Amino acid sequence: MIDPRNFEVLTFDCYGTLIDWETGIFSALRPILLAHEKTLADAELLALYGEFEAEAEVGPYRSYREVLASVVQGFAGHLGFVSTPEENEALACSVPRWQPWPDTVEALSRLHQHYRLVVISNIDDDLFAQTQQLLQTRFAHVITAQQAACYKPGRVIFERALAEIAIPTSRILHIGQSIYHDVIPAQALGLSTVWINRPSPRKNVGAVRPAQGVPDLELKGMQALADYLLAERA
């Protein structure tokens, strides 16, 4: 358990935690698979997505648009079809339409009254700028993979965020949907963590690589987070 009074800054993963990215992923990939007469169960699609994305983020940095194009090409190669240039771009083009979870906007508004809010996200700046309009929140800092030339779970993106926030790690609480991308690397840098275990066809994992980690607190959504952190202030 954690004491909400210990923290001044809340850092958030975005896609998966604040944004319902699995619905967004399905909305972009299902039409491509259908066009090539291919089908996958939801959990299998998410497992493949997690592997293809992680593989594309290893090595020299490339933009998230390029990563997502590589994901589409990964599905094509795995299922035995050739994706078109338009299909390769479809996943990235869908990102600005991915919607916040129903509890996100209100919870962020409540938390913003008491904490500095920060985003640490595996995304390109221009894509997040469009997402931020949907979140309806002014963040103290936004740290992207593009700025750091590094994708979570890499240390560099977290180190950049900590340098910008510039307060002791004991005063920062990191919140994320992914054990792999968020809980493990944040704890390695001395941050307390909350795992937002969102519902998914791939229970307890979602669209990422599976990993074993123990967050300081597990909650089911952003409303539960706001209720927990603000209970002492009611």
N, C-alpha and C positions, 0 to 999 in steps of 0.2 A: 504494500500500500504506500501511497505518497501523501504528503501534506501539501495541499494547494497553497498554503501561505508561504512556502519556500520559494515560489517561482515568480519571476518578473516577466519572462518571455516564453511564449509558446511557439514552437516551430512545427510546421505542418508539412507532411507529404500532401500533394494535391490530388493526383489522378489515382482513384481507388479510395482515398480517404475522404476528400471533399467532393469529388466528382465521381459519378457512377460510370466508371470507365468500362466496366464489363458490358453494360448495355451499349455503350458507344462502340466497343470492339465488335460486338455481334452485328450492329447496324451496318458496319462497313464491310466485314468479312463475309457474312452470310450471302449477300448478293453476288459476290465474286465466286464463291464456291458453287452457288446455284447456277450461275452462268456456264460453269464448266461441268455441271451435273455431278457435283461432289457433295457429300454430306459428312458431318462429324457431330457426335454428341457434344453437348455444351461443355462438359468437363474436359473432354479430350481436346477440343478447340482451345480452351484456356491453357491447358498444360503445354500444348505446342506453342501457343503465343508466348508464354513465359520463357520457354527455351530459345525460341528464335530471337526474341528481343534481347535476352541476356547475351547470346552469342554475338549479336550485331553491335553490342555496346562494349565489347572487349577490343583491346588494341587501340590504334591511333583514333583520336576523337573524330567523329563525324556527326553531322546535325541529326536531330531527332527525326526530321523529315526523311533523311536517308535511312535511319534505323527502321522506321516504319515501312518504307519501301522494301527494305531487306526482309522484313517480317512477311510481307505479302509474297515475295519471291520464295521465301522458305516454305510457305504453305503450298505454293505451286510446285516446287520441286518434290516435296513430300508426297503430294497427291497425284503427281504425274501430268501436270498441264503447264502451259506457258502463259504467264500473266501479261496483259497488255500494258503499255505505258500509263494509260488512264487508271487501270486497276492498281498499278504500283503506287500511284499517288492518292488513291481513294482513302486509305486509312488516315494519312496525315490531314487530308482535306476535311475529314469528318470530325477532327478533334475540337474545333470551335463550337460544334453542335452538341458535344457531350454535356449533359446537364448535371447540376449539383444534386446530390442526394437530397431528399425532401427535408431533412433536418439540418442541412448545412448552413444555409444563409442566416436563419434565425440564431443558431448557436454561435456563429461567428460574430454576429451583432452583439450578442450578450457578452461574449468573452472579450470583445474589443473594448468594452467599458472598463475593464480591470487589468488587462494584460496587453503587452506589445505582441502583435501577431506577425509571424514570419513564415514565408513559404520556402521550402527547399525541394526543388522538383526536377525530375529528369525530363526536360522539355526545352524547346526553343523559345527565345524571348517573345517573338511575334505570336506564337501560338498561345502562350500563357496570357499575353495582353488581351486576347479575345476571351479567354476563360475568365479572367479577372472581372470583366463586366458582369458575368453571370453570378459571381460570388458576392458582388455588391459590398465589398470590404476593402478598406484602405490598409494595406499591409505596411509595417514599418520597414521591412526589407523583403525583397524577392530575389532568391538565389537560384539560378537555373544551371542546368548542365552546360548550356552554351557559354555562360559566363565563366564557369570553372573549367571548361574543356574536360569534364569528368562526369561520369554517370554514377549515381548511387548503385551499389553499396561502396563505391570508392571513397577513400578518405578525403580527397582533395575538395570535393564539393561541400562536405561538412566543415572542413577546416576553413574554407572561404566564408561560409556562413558565420562560424564562430568569430572570425576576425572582424566581420562587419558588425556583428551584434555587440562585441567588445564588453561583455560582462562575464563573471565567473560561470563555468558550466553548471555549478550547483544551483544557479538561478534560472536555468533553462530547462524546459520540459519539451521533449520531442514526441510528436504524435504521428503515427503512421499505420496504414493498413497492412504493410508488408513486413514480416519478420526478416526476410532476406534483404530488402532494400533499406529498411529503416531501423528496426529494433536492434539488430546485431551491430551494425556500424556505429549507431549513435551511442550505444552502451560502451563500445570500445573506446570512445572518446570521452567517456565520463558523464554522459547525459542520462538523466532519468527518462523513461519511455512509457508511453501508453500505446497499446496495440488496439486499434479500432478494427475489430473483427467483423467486417461487413458480411452480409449474406452473399453466398456464391454457390453456383452449381458444384464448384470445387471447394468444398467446405474447409475452412481454416487456412486456405492457401490462396485461392483466387488465380489471377492471371500472371503469376510470378513463379520463379523457382521455389520449390519447397526448401525450408530451412528450419533448424531447431534453435529456438531461443526462448528466453523467459523474460517477458516484459515486466516492468514494475506494476503495471495495472492493465487489465484487459476489459474493454467495454465494447458494446455493440454498435454505437453510433455517436454522432456529434451531440445530440441532445443529452445523452447520458453523460458525455464528457462535460458539457456546460453545467449540468445539474451537480455533478460531483465537485467540480472546481469552484463553483460559486455558492455551494451550500453554506460555507462559513460566512458568506457575505450577505446572506438573505436577511 
